[in-house]
């Protein structure tokens, strides 16, 4: 009798397990799969990117091309009359006229390049922002190469005439490497 009970228990256990496995597999099939990780997908080749983001990336591309070929004049030309430029450790430059005066560099003196990381368009499609990484290359007084790099953010606005202008451009230099920022002055003897 004891043998039979154990056999039934074993058969019941096997039957329970046998029925549970297809149910568990079926439950897994019904589970929604997590969305794919798109953080490393290039938005310029990603077909799921929203049109507003692509539009802002196109603006950035044209802005960068003008800066590469025209220098500071190309930079200033993209600003709205009430635009603001915020440079790292510098006073704000307010207004297109002031930005034109402060951006008096040629592409031979200074090469400014940047790569947008992301862009967001407003629901009304009349404002947006981009942000990413920039690099500036120039030479010091002795002719040695100087590289500055950091993060930037640009806020774009659609003007009454339908054109798009920069209303705010801000940049912050990358932090110096640990070896450069934490040196103590030599001890006096």
C-alpha positions as CSV (number, residue, x, y, z in Angstrom):
1,X,0.0,0.0,0.0
2,X,2.8,2.4,0.9
3,X,4.4,1.6,-2.4
4,X,1.3,2.4,-4.4
5,X,0.9,5.8,-2.6
6,X,4.5,6.7,-3.4
7,X,3.9,5.6,-7.0
8,X,0.8,7.8,-7.2
9,X,2.7,10.7,-5.6
10,X,5.5,10.2,-8.1
11,X,3.0,10.0,-11.0
12,X,1.1,12.9,-9.8
13,X,4.2,14.9,-9.4
14,X,5.4,14.0,-12.9
15,X,2.0,14.9,-14.3
16,X,2.0,18.2,-12.4
17,X,5.5,19.0,-13.7
18,X,4.5,17.9,-17.2
19,X,1.5,20.2,-17.2
20,X,3.4,23.1,-15.6
21,X,6.2,23.2,-18.2
22,X,3.9,24.0,-21.2
23,X,2.1,26.6,-19.1
24,X,5.3,28.2,-18.1
25,X,6.5,28.3,-21.7
26,X,3.2,29.7,-22.8
27,X,3.4,32.4,-20.1
28,X,6.8,33.4,-21.4
29,X,5.5,33.7,-24.9
30,X,2.7,36.0,-23.7
31,X,5.1,38.2,-21.7
32,X,5.9,41.4,-23.7
33,X,9.5,41.6,-24.6
34,X,11.5,44.5,-23.3
35,X,12.0,47.3,-25.9
36,X,15.4,47.0,-27.7
37,X,18.2,49.2,-26.4
38,X,18.4,52.0,-28.9
39,X,20.9,54.1,-27.0
40,X,23.8,53.2,-29.3
41,X,21.8,53.5,-32.6
42,X,22.9,56.3,-34.8
43,X,19.8,58.6,-35.1
44,X,20.9,59.5,-38.6
45,X,20.3,55.9,-39.8
46,X,17.6,54.9,-37.4
47,X,14.3,54.8,-39.2
48,X,12.3,55.1,-36.0
49,X,13.6,58.6,-35.2
50,X,10.9,61.2,-35.0
51,X,10.9,63.8,-37.9
52,X,11.4,66.7,-35.4
53,X,14.7,65.2,-34.2
54,X,15.9,64.7,-37.8
55,X,15.0,68.3,-38.6
56,X,17.0,69.6,-35.7
57,X,20.0,67.3,-36.7
58,X,19.7,68.8,-40.2
59,X,19.8,72.3,-38.7
60,X,22.9,71.4,-36.7
61,X,24.6,70.0,-39.8
62,X,24.0,73.2,-41.8
63,X,25.1,75.3,-38.8
64,X,28.3,73.3,-38.5
65,X,29.0,73.5,-42.2
66,X,28.7,77.3,-42.1
67,X,31.0,77.5,-39.1
68,X,33.6,75.2,-40.8
69,X,33.7,77.4,-44.0
70,X,33.0,80.9,-42.6
71,X,34.3,80.8,-39.0
72,X,32.9,83.2,-36.5
73,X,30.8,84.9,-39.1
74,X,29.1,81.6,-39.9
75,X,28.5,81.0,-36.2
76,X,26.9,84.4,-35.6
77,X,24.7,84.2,-38.7
78,X,22.6,81.5,-37.2
79,X,21.6,83.5,-34.1
80,X,18.3,85.2,-33.5
81,X,18.5,89.0,-32.9
82,X,17.8,88.3,-29.2
83,X,20.1,85.2,-29.1
84,X,22.5,84.5,-26.2
85,X,25.9,82.7,-26.3
86,X,27.2,81.3,-23.0
87,X,30.9,80.3,-23.1
88,X,32.6,78.4,-20.3
89,X,33.9,80.9,-17.7
90,X,33.0,83.9,-19.8
91,X,30.3,86.6,-19.5
92,X,27.1,86.0,-21.5
93,X,27.1,87.5,-24.9
94,X,23.6,88.9,-25.5
95,X,22.2,89.8,-28.9
96,X,23.2,88.9,-32.5
97,X,25.3,92.2,-32.9
98,X,27.3,91.4,-29.8
99,X,27.8,87.8,-30.8
100,X,29.0,88.9,-34.3
101,X,31.6,91.2,-32.6
102,X,32.8,88.4,-30.2
103,X,33.0,85.7,-32.9
104,X,35.7,87.5,-35.0
105,X,37.7,84.4,-35.9
106,X,38.4,82.7,-39.2
107,X,38.4,79.0,-39.9
108,X,42.2,79.2,-40.2
109,X,42.5,80.6,-36.7
110,X,40.0,78.4,-35.0
111,X,38.2,75.2,-36.1
112,X,35.0,74.5,-34.1
113,X,33.3,71.1,-34.7
114,X,30.5,69.4,-32.8
115,X,28.5,66.2,-32.9
116,X,24.9,66.2,-31.6
117,X,24.0,63.4,-29.3
118,X,20.3,64.1,-29.0
119,X,17.6,66.5,-30.1
120,X,14.1,67.2,-28.9
121,X,11.4,69.1,-30.8
122,X,8.6,70.8,-28.9
123,X,5.0,69.5,-29.5
124,X,4.2,72.6,-31.4
125,X,7.2,72.1,-33.7
126,X,8.3,75.7,-33.1
127,X,11.2,75.2,-30.7
128,X,13.7,72.5,-30.0
129,X,17.1,71.8,-28.5
130,X,20.2,69.8,-29.3
131,X,23.1,68.8,-27.2
132,X,26.3,66.9,-27.7
133,X,30.1,67.1,-27.8
134,X,32.3,69.9,-29.2
135,X,35.9,70.4,-30.0
136,X,37.8,73.6,-30.7
137,X,41.2,73.6,-32.3
138,X,43.6,76.5,-32.5
139,X,47.2,77.4,-31.8
140,X,48.8,79.3,-28.9
141,X,51.2,82.3,-29.3
142,X,54.1,79.9,-29.9
143,X,52.3,77.9,-32.6
144,X,51.6,74.9,-30.4
145,X,48.2,73.2,-31.0
146,X,45.5,73.8,-28.4
147,X,42.5,71.6,-28.1
148,X,39.4,72.4,-26.1
149,X,36.5,70.0,-25.8
150,X,33.3,69.7,-23.9
151,X,29.5,69.6,-24.0
152,X,27.2,72.0,-25.6
153,X,23.5,72.7,-25.8
154,X,21.7,74.7,-28.5
155,X,18.1,76.0,-28.2
156,X,16.4,76.6,-31.6
157,X,13.3,78.7,-32.3
158,X,11.2,79.0,-35.4
159,X,11.0,82.7,-36.4
160,X,7.9,84.5,-37.7
161,X,9.4,84.3,-41.2
162,X,9.7,80.5,-41.0
163,X,13.5,80.4,-40.6
164,X,15.1,78.7,-37.6
165,X,17.5,80.5,-35.4
166,X,19.7,79.8,-32.3
167,X,18.3,81.6,-29.3
168,X,20.8,80.1,-26.8
169,X,24.1,78.3,-27.3
170,X,25.9,77.2,-24.2
171,X,29.2,75.2,-23.8
172,X,31.1,73.8,-20.9
173,X,34.6,72.5,-21.2
174,X,35.3,68.9,-20.2
175,X,36.8,68.6,-16.8
176,X,40.6,68.5,-16.7
177,X,42.1,65.1,-16.1
178,X,42.7,64.2,-12.5
179,X,46.5,64.7,-12.9
180,X,46.0,68.3,-14.1
181,X,43.5,69.5,-11.5
182,X,44.8,68.3,-8.3
183,X,48.4,69.4,-8.2
184,X,49.5,71.2,-5.1
185,X,52.0,74.0,-5.4
186,X,55.6,73.1,-4.4
187,X,56.4,73.4,-0.7
188,X,58.5,76.4,0.2
189,X,61.8,75.6,2.0
